[in-house]
Amino acid sequence: MIRQKGIFLLTITFLSLGAPIHSLTWKEVFEALSPDKYDFPANARNKNVTCWKKIYWEEYIEGDAYTSGYVKEYRKDIKINCP
């Protein structure tokens, strides 16, 4: 078990020697997180831009001497302006 850990640490050490070392500054971190980096309009931040209204209705289809009547269901999604 100890030998496996040693081999693992040795392997990680050799693999990490070839990787370039680059440290981030706080300025780079804050610039990456600033809201100016995104091209969202001011009124669209933290908001759904597209809103949908689900409409459901039923229609009774009358029967005749040969077929019985039935209820036909309709469903429709309509895009509306967001509140």
C-alpha positions as CSV (number, residue, x, y, z in Angstrom):
1,M,0.0,0.0,0.0
2,I,2.8,2.4,0.9
3,R,4.7,1.4,-2.2
4,Q,1.7,2.2,-4.4
5,K,1.4,5.6,-2.9
6,G,5.0,6.3,-3.5
7,I,4.8,5.2,-7.1
8,F,1.7,7.4,-7.5
9,L,3.4,10.4,-6.1
10,L,6.5,9.9,-8.2
11,T,4.4,9.6,-11.3
12,I,2.4,12.8,-10.5
13,T,5.7,14.6,-9.9
14,F,7.2,13.6,-13.2
15,L,4.0,14.4,-15.1
16,S,3.7,17.9,-13.5
17,L,7.4,18.8,-14.3
18,G,6.5,19.1,-18.0
19,A,3.5,21.4,-17.4
20,P,4.1,25.1,-17.5
21,I,3.5,27.1,-14.3
22,H,1.3,30.1,-14.6
23,S,-0.3,31.8,-11.7
24,L,-3.3,34.1,-11.9
25,T,-3.3,37.5,-10.3
26,W,-6.4,38.8,-8.4
27,K,-6.8,41.5,-11.2
28,E,-7.1,38.7,-13.8
29,V,-9.7,36.9,-11.7
30,F,-11.8,39.9,-11.1
31,E,-11.6,41.0,-14.8
32,A,-12.9,37.5,-15.8
33,L,-15.8,37.7,-13.4
34,S,-16.8,41.3,-14.2
35,P,-20.4,41.8,-15.6
36,D,-19.0,43.9,-18.4
37,K,-17.5,40.8,-20.1
38,Y,-21.0,39.6,-21.1
39,D,-23.1,41.2,-23.8
40,F,-26.5,40.9,-22.0
41,P,-28.8,43.9,-22.1
42,A,-29.2,45.5,-18.6
43,N,-32.9,44.5,-18.4
44,A,-32.2,40.8,-19.3
45,R,-29.8,40.0,-16.5
46,N,-31.0,37.3,-14.1
47,K,-34.3,37.0,-16.1
48,N,-35.9,34.7,-18.6
49,V,-35.8,36.5,-21.9
50,T,-38.4,34.2,-23.5
51,C,-41.7,33.4,-21.8
52,W,-44.3,30.9,-22.9
53,K,-48.0,30.5,-22.1
54,K,-49.5,27.1,-22.3
55,I,-53.1,27.0,-23.5
56,Y,-55.4,24.1,-23.2
57,W,-58.9,23.7,-24.4
58,E,-61.5,21.0,-25.2
59,E,-64.1,20.7,-27.9
60,Y,-67.0,18.3,-27.9
61,I,-67.5,16.6,-31.2
62,E,-71.1,15.4,-31.5
63,G,-71.8,11.9,-32.6
64,D,-74.4,10.6,-35.0
65,A,-76.4,7.4,-35.5
66,Y,-73.2,5.5,-36.3
67,T,-70.5,7.0,-34.0
68,S,-70.6,8.3,-30.5
69,G,-69.5,11.8,-29.5
70,Y,-66.1,12.5,-28.0
71,V,-64.1,15.3,-26.5
72,K,-61.1,16.5,-28.5
73,E,-58.2,18.1,-26.6
74,Y,-56.0,20.9,-27.9
75,R,-52.7,22.2,-26.5
76,K,-50.7,25.1,-27.7
77,D,-47.6,27.0,-26.5
78,I,-47.6,30.7,-27.3
79,K,-44.6,33.0,-26.9
80,I,-45.6,36.1,-24.9
81,N,-43.8,39.2,-23.6
82,C,-42.1,38.5,-20.3
83,P,-43.5,40.4,-17.3
